[in-house]
C-alpha cells in the first residue's frame, strides 16, 4: 500500500481544503403563490408541486 514519504504541512493541507466551498442552494419561484422554494420540492407555503396539492396547509 502506498504511504506518503514526507509529512504534509498544515498550510498545504488547508489550501487544498479551502477549495471545497459550500454554495447556497438555488431557489425558484412557486408556480401557484410565487414564494421562493427549492427546485423539485413541494412549496411550504401553499403545499403544491407540479400544479397539484400534495401537502395539506392550514
KAPE-V427070 format. One record per pair of residues at least 12 apart in sequence whose C-alpha atoms are under 8 Angstrom apart, sorted by sequence separation. I is the first residue (numbers start at 1). J is the second residue. If there is no record, write none. Layout:
i: [I/I]
j: [J/J]
//
This chain:
i: [26/27/33/42/45/25/26/30/33/42/32/32/32/31]
j: [38/39/45/54/57/38/39/43/46/55/46/48/51/51]
//
